[in-house]
Amino acid sequence: MILTLLLSVSIITAACSSNSAKEHAGHTSNSSVFMHVHGLGYSGDGERLFVPVHHGLSVYEGGAWNEVPGEKHDYMGFAPIDKGFYSSGHPAPGSDYKDPLGIVKSTDEGVSLEILSLEGEVDFHGLAASFRDHTIYVLNPGPNSIMEEGGLYYSLDETKTWTRSNMEGVTDPITAFAVHPTDGSIIALGTTTGAYLSNDYGQSFTKVSMDESVTALAISDDGDLLIGTEEADAPLVELYVESGQIIEIDIPLDSEDAIYYMAINPVNPSEITVATANKNIYLTPDNGTTWKQIADNGEMINE
């Protein structure tokens, strides 16, 4: 099955290094506007929000934006974990890394990178990881030196070996995916016709939502789903998987906008952040009862 990735992939709640970004960035960001948003992820202590913004990482902490030092790589498939992050993308101008990056890992908030696999071969826009058990999934666009064909693959050993998932039950184009934060065998896929859930590393999937087009996904520690949709009257819903109950979450989103990324705070799961197609970023501390906007059309908002 050849997979079509229509939208940038949404990643579940994730974390970067538990070392404070203040060790690396003690100044308010000099670049107040970002060109793109390529993901979202919280730090392990839940205090900081990391956003890959085409030229490196920006971090939101304590009501203010800062830049993380280091080379300004164009991270794609940004997948934070409890002790760092995995990513793909393109190296910064003048960098010694090959283009594309393949799959890389950082444990110091992007100051340095460890090349894991496929450097100079593949730019994985579709890459996700389990926050705590570090299972890595990729949507492989085509044959490479390790993977013989396109499709969904997973690795349990940080890219040393890969297994191709059969994806039984899914035939529509994939628009988003997310991995359970503690159980890497559980993966959710968003498609143009709804959300699907697997508990066997993507070998088989069951449809769990209505027929809406999914734009973003996140999985909570309890295994429930946050789903971003293209429905103007219900752009964000929460699906309780066991009961099948769906609750709409109010969000001040323009009808012409759509959620592309979501992150759940790993320490305080009532705090959720979403990023949109129009580069707006909203944060709720109380599971959607109230929201504050921290980026407006790519312009960072400091308190």
Helices and strands as residue ranges (DSSP letters): G 21-23, E 41-42, E 48-52, E 57-61, E 64-67, E 74-81, E 84-90, E 103-106, E 114-117, E 127-129, E 136-140, E 151-155, E 163-164, E 174-179, E 187-191, E 194-198, E 206-207, E 214-219, E 225-229, E 236-240, E 245-248, E 259-264, E 272-276, E 281-284, E 292-296, E 299-300
